[in-house]
Amino acid sequence: MRNDLLLKVSLAILVALMILGFITIKFILNDSPTPMYTSSPSQIKVSNMSTDPLELSLDTIFINIHASKYKMLKIDLAFKMKSSSDKKRLSGNIENVRNAILQYLAFMDANNLDTEKGKENLKQDLIDLMGNNFSARVEAVYFKNIIISP
């Protein structure tokens, strides 16, 4: 008699747990077609390109350099032009600009390139190079990324 009572109570608890489980599953998996938010999330595009209309960025340059401590240079640079006509002049001739920079970097003495003064000298040399070879007036040269590797 005691076993029958224990069996009935166990079955009642088991049925109650099953009903509670079905109700919980129904509540969690609610099939309502309404979204939880009212508007779609906005997507923002991120870019490392400059918004300055007078700035001209070049592709990354990898080159072997002549230096006692270093052998490889990776550089990302941009020119800040003095006028939009100067920017058009360089951007219309970008392959030759890149080639002139590569030739200059390949034959320059890069022993002081790891110092601040060496980098400033390189910037001034690139400004002079653009003025002499392409008649473009460059206001500034920006090194966006520069890595010198042994």
C-alpha positions, 0 to 999 in steps of 0.5 A: 500500500505504501508502494502504491502511494509512492508510485502515484505521488512519483507519477503525479510529480513527473506529470507536473514536471512534464507539463511545466517543461512544455509550458517553458519550452512554448514560452521560450520558443514563442513563434511570434513574427514580430521582431524584438527590435523596431529598426534595423541596426545601422552599419558603419564602414570603417576606412583608413583612407584620409578624408583630406581632399589634398592628400594622396596615399600610395600603396605599401612599398616593400624594398631592400635597402642599403644599410649596415643594420637593416635590409628591408623597408616597409613603408606606407606614405601619403603626400599632402599636396598644396593644390588640387592641380598638384594632386591631379598631376601626381595621381594621373602619373601614380605609376611613375611616382611610385617607380621614382620613389622605389628607385630613390629608396633602393639607392639611398643610404638608409643607415640613419633611417632609424632616427627621427632626423633620418626620417625627416630627411627622407620626407624632405628628399621625397618632397624635393623628388616630387617637385623636381621630377613631376613639378608637383608642390608637396606640402608634407609627407606623412608616414602612415606606417614604417618598418625597418627590418634586419 
